[in-house]
Structures are given as C-alpha cells and as structure tokens.
Amino acid sequence: MYWSSTTEGMRGKSVRDNTCWFQVCLLGGGKVKITDYKGDHLSMDEAGERKAIKLISGTKSPHSEFELKYKNDKLFFQAFNGMLLCRIWYGGDHNTIEAMTVSDDYHCLFDRIGADV
C-alpha cells in the first residue's frame, strides 16, 4: 500500500486519520531518535501498541539502504544516502510500518518494510 508523498506529510500531518508520521534522526552506529510531528521524543512505551513491533525486514531502494529492527523497546535503524521518515499505520487486519526516503528535491520514495505486527 502506498500513500501520497507530500511535504505536508513530511511535517508530520497525517494523510489519513489513522496514519502517524515520525521523523527518524540518524544518530550513528545504527541507532536513531524517533520524534513525533511536534518534535517531541517518542519512546516505545509512550507509543502504546507500537510495542508490539517485532522484526522488520530490511529493504533497498535507489535512494536508500536501510535495516529497521525492534529491540529492547527501541527501533534500531541503519540508513545511508538521504533523510528517512518512518510511519506507522493502524487499521484493518494488521499494522503496517513504512519508511519514506526524501531526496534533496523532495521527491519521495516509499518502501513497504513490514506488516502483521
């Protein structure tokens, strides 16, 4: 499933009611800081159902190469070449986690990297 890529979404505004945007800040060593649309730090405990996230397989695209894992109530992320945003969607029979790679000219590429958490 793909969503429209917009700068509004990049600023954290949901493109649909049950979609949440989170900016993923690379910290080095494969770790990240995840913030909500207001820039506040978001822990996995505060994220409620998101604690159910298990292991998300990695994926590659022309603009990114990354691996996203769930471990010890935190998301660990390795990424190269670009700014990445992570979005968690609730609804239907399963939850979906996607990552968005944003190039310098704000053309966006979505990669589905997990479901059924």
Rosetta blueprint (number, residue, H / E / L):
1 M L
2 Y L
3 W L
4 S L
5 S L
6 T L
7 T H
8 E H
9 G H
10 M H
11 R L
12 G L
13 K L
14 S L
15 V L
16 R L
17 D L
18 N L
19 T E
20 C E
21 W E
22 F E
23 Q E
24 V E
25 C E
26 L E
27 L E
28 G E
29 G L
30 G L
31 K E
32 V E
33 K E
34 I E
35 T E
36 D L
37 Y L
38 K L
39 G L
40 D L
41 H E
42 L L
43 S L
44 M L
45 D L
46 E L
47 A L
48 G H
49 E H
50 R H
51 K H
52 A H
53 I L
54 K L
55 L E
56 I L
57 S L
58 G L
59 T E
60 K E
61 S E
62 P L
63 H L
64 S E
65 E E
66 F E
67 E E
68 L E
69 K E
70 Y E
71 K E
72 N L
73 D L
74 K E
75 L E
76 F E
77 F E
78 Q E
79 A L
80 F L
81 N L
82 G L
83 M E
84 L E
85 L E
86 C E
87 R E
88 I E
89 W E
90 Y L
91 G L
92 G L
93 D L
94 H L
95 N L
96 T E
97 I E
98 E E
99 A E
100 M E
101 T E
102 V E
103 S L
104 D L
105 D L
106 Y L
107 H L
108 C E
109 L E
110 F E
111 D E
112 R E
113 I E
114 G E
115 A E
116 D L
117 V L
